[in-house]
Amino acid sequence: MRAYTLNWLSGTVTPIATTTDRPGRPVRTGAFPVAFAFSPRAGTLYVANFGSNTVTPIDTATNRAGRPRPTGYAPDAPDALAATASGVYAVDGNSDTVTRLGTGQRTPRPSP
């Protein structure tokens, strides 16, 4: 089992083995990771990258990052995430929008 910590300035997430409290190799995400949400169904940790307007999926079995998914257009930037069985929702407090990212789709869909 692992815990994860965000590294704002380096644009990475560090996995930590909970049995030994030892940090693993940092995983590159995007600019200024600010929040994350875990989807147990997908076995994926989703990281909101405030500085690059993206969400990076990380496979928690391998700690490998997938291709970052766009969440909107600048200056919209994700600052919170929620994961559900049907997808991941990225929240942008600056523009009061929510973008749904399906766990198998790559195109963001703004909420009405």
C-alpha positions as CSV (number, residue, x, y, z in Angstrom):
1,M,0.0,0.0,0.0
2,R,1.2,3.5,-0.8
3,A,0.5,7.1,0.2
4,Y,1.3,10.0,-2.1
5,T,2.5,13.5,-1.6
6,L,2.4,16.4,-4.0
7,N,5.6,18.3,-4.8
8,W,4.4,21.8,-6.0
9,L,7.7,23.3,-7.1
10,S,9.1,20.2,-8.8
11,G,6.0,19.2,-10.6
12,T,6.1,15.6,-9.2
13,V,4.2,13.2,-6.9
14,T,6.2,11.1,-4.5
15,P,4.8,7.6,-3.6
16,I,5.5,6.5,0.0
17,A,5.5,2.9,1.1
18,T,3.2,2.8,4.1
19,T,4.8,-0.3,5.5
20,T,8.3,1.2,5.7
21,D,7.5,5.0,5.5
22,R,10.1,5.2,2.7
23,P,9.6,7.5,-0.3
24,G,9.8,6.1,-3.8
25,R,11.0,7.7,-6.9
26,P,9.1,10.9,-7.7
27,V,6.7,10.7,-10.7
28,R,6.6,13.6,-13.1
29,T,3.2,15.2,-13.5
30,G,2.7,18.7,-14.7
31,A,3.4,22.2,-13.5
32,F,2.3,22.9,-9.9
33,P,0.4,19.8,-8.9
34,V,-2.3,21.0,-6.4
35,A,-4.7,18.2,-5.7
36,F,-5.3,14.5,-6.4
37,A,-8.1,12.0,-6.3
38,F,-7.9,8.2,-6.4
39,S,-10.1,6.0,-8.5
40,P,-10.1,2.5,-7.0
41,R,-12.0,1.0,-9.9
42,A,-9.4,2.2,-12.4
43,G,-6.4,1.8,-9.9
44,T,-5.4,5.3,-10.9
45,L,-4.3,8.4,-9.0
46,Y,-5.4,11.6,-10.9
47,V,-3.3,14.7,-10.3
48,A,-4.6,18.2,-11.0
49,N,-1.8,20.4,-12.4
50,F,-2.7,24.0,-11.7
51,G,0.2,25.4,-13.8
52,S,-0.4,23.4,-17.0
53,N,-4.2,23.2,-17.0
54,T,-4.1,19.4,-17.1
55,V,-4.9,16.3,-15.1
56,T,-2.2,13.5,-15.1
57,P,-3.3,9.9,-14.5
58,I,-0.8,7.7,-12.6
59,D,-1.1,3.9,-12.6
60,T,-0.7,3.1,-8.9
61,A,0.4,-0.5,-9.6
62,T,3.5,0.7,-11.6
63,N,3.7,4.4,-10.5
64,R,3.9,5.4,-14.2
65,A,2.3,8.6,-15.4
66,G,0.0,8.6,-18.4
67,R,-0.6,11.3,-20.9
68,P,-1.8,14.5,-19.2
69,R,-5.4,15.4,-20.1
70,P,-6.4,19.0,-20.8
71,T,-9.1,20.5,-18.5
72,G,-9.8,23.8,-20.2
73,Y,-8.1,26.9,-21.5
74,A,-5.9,29.4,-19.7
75,P,-6.4,31.0,-17.3
76,D,-8.7,28.1,-16.3
77,A,-6.7,25.7,-14.1
78,P,-7.9,22.7,-12.0
79,D,-7.6,23.3,-8.3
80,A,-9.6,20.3,-7.0
81,L,-10.6,16.8,-8.2
82,A,-13.2,14.2,-7.4
83,A,-13.1,10.6,-8.6
84,T,-16.3,8.6,-9.1
85,A,-17.1,5.3,-10.8
86,S,-18.1,7.2,-14.0
87,G,-15.1,9.5,-14.2
88,V,-13.0,12.2,-12.8
89,Y,-14.2,15.7,-12.2
90,A,-11.8,18.7,-12.3
91,V,-12.9,21.8,-10.6
92,D,-11.7,25.3,-11.5
93,G,-12.5,27.8,-8.8
94,N,-11.4,30.8,-11.0
95,S,-14.1,30.3,-13.6
96,D,-16.6,28.2,-11.6
97,T,-16.5,25.3,-14.0
98,V,-16.3,21.6,-13.7
99,T,-14.8,19.4,-16.4
100,R,-15.6,15.7,-16.6
101,L,-12.9,13.4,-17.7
102,G,-14.2,9.9,-18.3
103,T,-11.7,7.3,-17.1
104,G,-11.4,6.1,-20.8
105,Q,-11.8,9.3,-22.7
106,R,-9.4,12.0,-23.5
107,T,-11.6,15.0,-24.5
108,P,-12.8,17.2,-21.6
109,R,-16.5,18.1,-21.4
110,P,-17.4,21.2,-19.5
111,S,-20.4,20.9,-17.3
112,P,-23.5,22.8,-18.3
